[in-house]
Structures are given as C-alpha cells and as structure tokens.
Amino acid sequence: MGWVYARQPFPEQLLPLLRRQDDVVTRAQLTVAGLRDSQIARMVRQELLWRIDRSVYILGRQEPSWRQYATAGVLLGGNGARLMAASAGTVDALCPASLPVVVGIPAGSWTGSRPWVRFVRETEGLRSRWSVGRPPRTIIEDTVLDMCAAATDSADVVAVLTASSQRLTTAARLSAALQRRQRIRHRRLIEDVIGDVRDGARSPLEVRWIRGVERPHGLPAPRRPYRLPTGKVADGAYEAYQVLLELDGQAYHSGDRQFRDWRRDNAHSEDGWLTVRYGWHDTVNTPCAAAGNLARILQHRGWSGSIHPCPHCRYAEGT
C-alpha cells in the first residue's frame, strides 16, 4: 500500500508574483518562497503546477496560453531578456500570436532555444536599451523595425508601419530609431513609407495611392488628413477646389458603412464639396485611369495643371 500525502498548499506570498507573471513561476522563485524540490514535485503530481520546462511552471493543469509561453521565455532568458520582433508585436496587437516565441537576451548571454521559444542575442546599440510592459518587450519603434526587416513582402512592411504610426508611435520616432541601424533589410522602402506617414498617410491603401497614383502622375498632394467643420475627417482635401478624397479599403465596399458614406457625401455636397472615392482596384489595378479621372475633376474645378504619363504604364487621356 502506497503512502497518501496531504495536498501541498501553495505559498500565499507567491500569489501577487503569479498575477504579475501570468501565473508563471520559476523553480528559483518557488525555492526562495521556502519550497523544497520534493514539495515542488508533489505539487506537480497533485496538478497544482504544470511544468513548461525543467525550471518553469504554470499554476494549474492546462496547456499554457501564448502569453504564458511568452512570459516563461522571458523568465528563462534571465536578466535583460525581453520579447522582440513579432512576439513583441503580438503584445502590441500588430500581428497574430505564433510559436516559437522570440526572446532577445543580452549579447554576452547564452540560453538554448526550445521548440516553443527562440533566444536571440541582441547586438549592442542596435535597439534602445529600455524595455516596456509585462512581459517586458522592446519599445514599439524597435519592434516595428524588427518586423519590417523580417518581412518577405513589401505590403507587410507598409502595413506594419502605417498601423503602428496610427496608434502607437510617430514617423519622427520611427525615423530616429532607423538612424541607429546602419544596415536593415528594406531600408529604402521603410524610409519612403515613413516619409509618406509623415505627410499624412494613415493606411496601406493611402501609401499605395501616393506611390502609385499621385506622385507618378504629377497630381497635386491634398491636405491629409482633413477635418471638416462638421468634425468628420476625410482622407484628403483639395481645399482650393472643394474636392474631398476618400480611399476605401476592401472592408468598406458594402453594407451599413457604404450607406453612411453616401449620406455623409450628400451632406458635404450641401456645403459645395465634391467627394471622390477610390478603392483597392482603382489604386492597384488601374492607377492611371484613377489618376486621369481625378485630374479631370480637379481641372473642371479650377486646377490649371496637367498630369503626365506614369513611368511604369501607359496613360491614355480618354481612360
């Protein structure tokens, strides 16, 4: 007959620490709280703790969440460890969660990666030494640049730069962070998009419009974004000609949003404004036709300029 052990109580003094660490705790922290190895092993058998790694546990008996894996990775990394790249971007809502978690560790450190966590030794001076949040992660500017450098598609570079600049940082701060990196993949594109964001672009579609329609055809740049007296904000406005520019992403092609846009356009027309709308198809597939249409509208309203052929595709006056 085997021995029956009483249920091992969990030290109450560790509960505040667990709340700060997403219910993740290290063996060293359990030992400091007064638990012996035999007591820790009993808590695992009694399903009070679930072992992620030989020295990291979570409270309870369930598969760890992504955030618990992230916290465990930082704890395993030791002093100075922090989330970076896409893992830091996940916490900042820039990308979906995925494994392995990416954890940066100081240049002189070494920790072996696991299937669920990849440790990266950081290059001194490349990123800000400051970390933010829980679990600790790189500042948003370094996170964004790391994600851009890892991107395989230029569209992903544009998306992360525009998304972050709207909610989390500014073009000036991104530019300052970029200056610390002598070499970075997609540097020219990153610089160009940061410039577009500084000029008022707020979405990937707006960046595509500027780079594929507006500039190549010599169209005047609108004031962007533009706040009307009603408080509504348009993507851009040609004030001298009372023309509002709206760029509608794929999510806004139908439904209630479309009817609200129509009502708003009608209300603006009462004040003399003409609203022109272009979408992904106009911007990406038929940029020259969109440029020609907008140019003729502006000319009818007093613009004395003219557009010129795009260097990459033929412009037809009657398109």
C-alpha positions in Angstrom: 0.0 0.0 0.0 1.5 3.4 -1.1 1.7 6.4 1.1 -1.0 9.0 0.9 0.3 12.6 1.1 -1.7 15.6 2.1 -2.3 18.2 -0.6 0.7 20.5 -0.7 -0.5 24.1 -0.1 0.6 26.8 -2.4 2.5 29.6 -0.7 0.2 32.6 -0.4 3.1 35.0 -0.6 3.7 34.0 -4.2 0.2 34.8 -5.4 0.9 38.5 -6.2 4.0 37.4 -8.1 1.9 35.0 -10.1 -0.6 37.7 -11.0 2.3 39.8 -12.4 3.7 36.9 -14.3 0.6 35.4 -15.9 0.5 32.5 -13.4 4.1 31.5 -14.5 6.7 30.9 -11.8 10.3 29.6 -11.9 11.8 26.9 -9.7 14.2 29.6 -8.2 11.2 31.7 -7.1 9.5 28.7 -5.6 12.7 27.8 -3.7 13.0 31.4 -2.4 9.5 31.1 -1.1 10.6 28.1 1.0 9.6 25.1 -1.1 11.9 22.1 -1.3 12.4 20.1 -4.5 10.2 17.3 -3.1 7.4 19.7 -2.3 7.6 21.1 -5.9 7.4 17.6 -7.3 4.4 16.8 -5.1 2.6 20.0 -6.4 3.2 18.8 -10.0 1.8 15.3 -9.2 -1.2 16.9 -7.5 -1.7 19.1 -10.5 -1.2 22.4 -8.6 1.6 23.1 -11.1 2.2 22.3 -14.8 5.8 22.1 -15.9 6.6 24.0 -19.1 10.3 23.5 -18.7 12.6 21.9 -16.2 12.7 25.2 -14.3 9.5 27.0 -15.2 5.9 26.1 -14.2 2.4 27.5 -14.6 -0.3 27.4 -12.0 -2.9 24.7 -12.6 -3.1 21.8 -15.1 -3.7 23.1 -18.6 -1.9 23.8 -21.8 -0.2 27.2 -21.5 -1.6 30.1 -23.4 0.6 32.0 -25.8 1.1 34.8 -23.2 2.2 32.2 -20.7 4.8 30.8 -23.1 6.0 34.4 -23.7 6.4 35.1 -20.0 8.1 31.7 -19.5 10.5 32.5 -22.3 11.5 35.9 -20.7 11.9 34.2 -17.3 14.1 31.5 -18.8 16.2 34.2 -20.6 17.2 35.8 -17.3 18.2 39.3 -16.6 17.8 41.6 -19.5 15.6 39.2 -21.5 12.6 40.6 -23.4 10.2 39.9 -26.2 11.2 41.2 -29.6 10.2 41.2 -33.2 6.8 39.5 -34.0 6.4 38.4 -30.4 6.7 41.9 -29.1 4.4 42.9 -32.0 1.8 40.4 -30.8 1.6 42.1 -27.4 1.2 45.4 -29.2 -1.6 44.0 -31.4 0.4 44.4 -34.6 0.3 40.7 -35.6 -1.3 37.4 -34.5 0.3 35.1 -31.9 2.6 32.4 -33.1 5.2 30.0 -31.7 8.1 29.9 -31.2 8.2 33.0 -29.0 11.1 35.2 -29.9 13.1 36.5 -26.8 16.1 38.8 -27.0 18.9 38.3 -24.5 22.0 40.4 -23.8 24.9 40.0 -26.2 27.1 38.2 -23.6 24.4 35.7 -22.6 23.6 32.2 -23.8 20.4 30.2 -23.4 19.5 27.2 -25.5 16.3 27.6 -27.6 13.3 25.2 -27.2 10.6 24.3 -29.7 8.3 26.9 -28.2 10.9 29.7 -27.7 13.8 31.0 -29.7 16.5 33.1 -28.0 18.3 35.8 -30.0 21.4 37.5 -28.7 20.9 41.2 -29.3 23.6 43.4 -30.9 24.6 46.2 -28.5 23.5 49.7 -29.6 21.1 48.4 -32.3 18.0 48.8 -30.2 17.0 51.0 -27.3 18.2 49.5 -24.0 14.8 50.4 -22.5 12.1 47.7 -22.2 8.4 48.3 -21.7 5.4 46.4 -20.3 4.7 43.0 -18.9 6.1 40.7 -20.1 9.0 43.1 -21.0 9.5 43.8 -24.7 11.4 46.2 -27.0 10.0 49.7 -27.4 7.5 49.9 -30.2 9.9 51.6 -32.7 12.4 48.8 -32.4 9.6 46.2 -32.6 8.3 47.7 -35.8 11.7 47.9 -37.5 12.4 44.3 -36.5 9.1 43.2 -38.0 9.9 45.2 -41.2 13.3 43.6 -41.5 11.8 40.1 -41.2 9.0 40.8 -43.7 9.2 38.9 -47.0 6.6 41.1 -48.8 6.7 44.9 -49.2 3.0 45.0 -48.4 3.7 43.7 -44.9 6.3 46.5 -44.4 3.7 49.1 -45.4 1.0 47.5 -43.2 3.1 47.4 -40.0 4.5 50.9 -40.5 1.1 52.5 -41.1 -0.7 50.6 -38.3 1.9 51.4 -35.7 2.1 55.1 -36.6 -1.6 55.5 -36.2 -1.9 54.1 -32.7 1.5 53.6 -31.1 4.2 55.9 -32.4 5.1 58.7 -34.8 7.0 59.0 -38.0 9.7 61.1 -36.3 10.3 58.4 -33.6 10.4 55.7 -36.2 12.9 57.7 -38.3 15.1 58.3 -35.2 15.1 54.6 -34.4 16.0 53.8 -38.0 19.1 56.0 -37.8 20.6 53.6 -35.2 20.6 50.8 -37.8 23.3 51.1 -40.4 22.1 48.0 -42.2 18.5 46.9 -42.3 16.5 44.9 -44.9 14.0 47.0 -46.9 15.7 50.2 -45.7 14.7 52.3 -48.8 11.1 51.2 -48.6 11.0 51.8 -44.9 12.4 55.4 -45.3 9.9 56.1 -48.1 6.9 54.9 -46.2 7.9 56.8 -43.0 8.0 59.8 -45.2 4.5 59.1 -46.5 3.3 58.6 -43.0 4.9 61.9 -42.0 2.9 63.5 -44.9 -0.3 62.2 -43.6 -0.8 58.7 -45.0 -2.8 56.6 -42.5 -3.3 53.2 -44.2 -1.6 50.8 -46.6 -4.1 51.9 -49.3 -3.1 55.6 -48.8 0.5 54.7 -49.2 -0.2 52.8 -52.4 -2.2 55.8 -53.7 0.6 58.2 -53.0 3.3 56.0 -54.5 1.3 54.5 -57.4 -1.2 57.2 -58.4 -0.5 60.6 -57.0 3.3 61.1 -57.4 3.9 59.1 -60.6 1.3 61.2 -62.5 2.2 64.6 -61.0 -1.1 65.1 -59.2 -1.2 67.8 -56.5 -1.0 66.5 -53.0 -4.1 67.0 -50.9 -4.1 68.2 -47.3 -4.3 64.9 -45.4 -6.0 64.1 -43.2 -8.6 66.8 -43.4 -11.1 67.7 -40.7 -14.2 69.4 -41.9 -16.3 71.9 -39.8 -18.7 69.1 -39.1 -15.9 67.2 -37.2 -15.7 64.4 -39.8 -12.3 63.5 -41.1 -11.6 62.9 -44.8 -8.6 61.1 -46.1 -7.6 64.2 -48.0 -8.9 67.5 -49.3 -8.1 69.8 -52.2 -9.3 72.9 -50.4 -8.9 75.4 -53.3 -11.2 73.2 -55.5 -13.5 71.9 -52.7 -12.8 68.3 -53.6 -12.6 65.6 -50.9 -10.6 62.5 -51.5 -11.7 59.2 -49.8 -9.8 55.9 -50.2 -11.9 52.9 -49.3 -10.4 49.6 -48.3 -11.9 46.3 -49.1 -13.8 46.2 -45.8 -15.8 49.2 -46.8 -17.3 48.3 -50.1 -20.8 47.3 -48.9 -23.2 47.2 -46.1 -24.1 49.9 -43.5 -20.7 51.6 -43.8 -21.4 52.3 -47.5 -24.7 53.9 -46.8 -23.2 56.0 -44.1 -20.5 57.2 -46.5 -23.2 58.1 -49.1 -25.2 60.1 -46.6 -22.0 61.9 -45.5 -21.0 62.7 -49.1 -24.5 64.1 -49.7 -24.3 66.3 -46.6 -20.9 67.6 -47.7 -22.2 68.4 -51.1 -24.7 70.9 -49.5 -21.6 72.9 -48.5 -20.2 72.8 -52.0 -17.8 69.9 -51.5 -17.5 67.1 -54.1 -16.3 63.8 -52.7 -14.4 61.4 -55.0 -13.8 57.8 -53.8 -11.3 55.2 -55.0 -10.7 51.7 -53.8 -8.1 48.9 -54.0 -9.0 48.1 -57.6 -8.6 51.7 -58.7 -5.4 52.2 -56.8 -3.6 48.9 -57.5 -5.1 47.6 -60.8 -6.0 50.8 -62.7 -3.9 53.6 -61.2 -3.5 55.5 -64.5 -7.3 55.6 -65.0 -7.8 56.8 -61.5 -5.2 59.5 -62.0 -6.9 60.6 -65.2 -10.3 60.7 -63.6 -9.1 62.8 -60.6 -7.1 65.1 -62.8 -10.2 65.9 -65.0 -12.3 66.5 -61.9 -9.7 68.9 -60.5 -9.3 70.7 -63.8 -13.1 71.2 -64.0 -12.9 72.9 -60.6 -10.0 75.2 -61.5 -6.8 73.3 -61.3 -4.5 74.6 -64.1 -2.0 71.7 -64.0 -2.0 68.6 -66.0 -0.8 65.0 -65.4 2.0 63.2 -67.1 2.4 59.6 -68.0 3.3 57.1 -65.3 6.8 55.7 -65.9 5.6 52.2 -65.5 2.4 52.1 -67.5 0.7 53.9 -70.4 -1.6 56.8 -69.6 -4.5 57.3 -72.0 -6.2 60.6 -72.0 -9.6 59.1 -72.5 -9.2 56.2 -70.0 
